[in-house]
Each structure stands twice: as C-alpha cells, then as structure tokens.
C-alpha cells in the first residue's frame, strides 16, 4: 500500500460521516478560492448559514436526489 494511503486513509462508516468530510473539504477549498468581494459582502455576519454549508447541502441533495427548499 502506498505511504499516502497509510497516512491519510479515513474510514467513512456512515453517510453522515461522508457529508462531514465533504463539508470539511468544501470549507477548506472555499476559503482558498473565494474572492474578498464575496467573503466581505454586506450582511454576511447576519447569515443563518455559511456559504460552505449551503454548498455542502447542495452536494448532499445531488447525491440523494432530494430537493432542498
């Protein structure tokens, strides 16, 4: 087995664990890629959900075939 797999293999036991892992990856990537004009937009501090949470919920919806409202 490759050394990378030994060090970075994560056991995903449930769908909830998978979604948590997806959120972590999305949040890390989002912070690296998002522009300042988006991250510092008006009223961002009053939002009920973060952009990363919304993206993760959209991915979950695509995977499960459900529509989020």
Phi, psi and omega in degrees: 000145180292149179300321179304317180292326178295320184276330191238016177281130181241130177278121178252103186273327184227166176297325178298318176298319179298314180295322176298319177295317178300316179300317181298316180293314180300315182297317178298313180294320181299317180295330179281328191260330187296142179279162181296324181295332178275315184289337181244032180288167181297145173060020179294333181285345180261003181293143179284330181225150177282162177299322180296322178294319180294318178297317180296319177295325176294319177296317178300318179297320178295320182290323183265350179077023180255156179257128178266138179235000000 
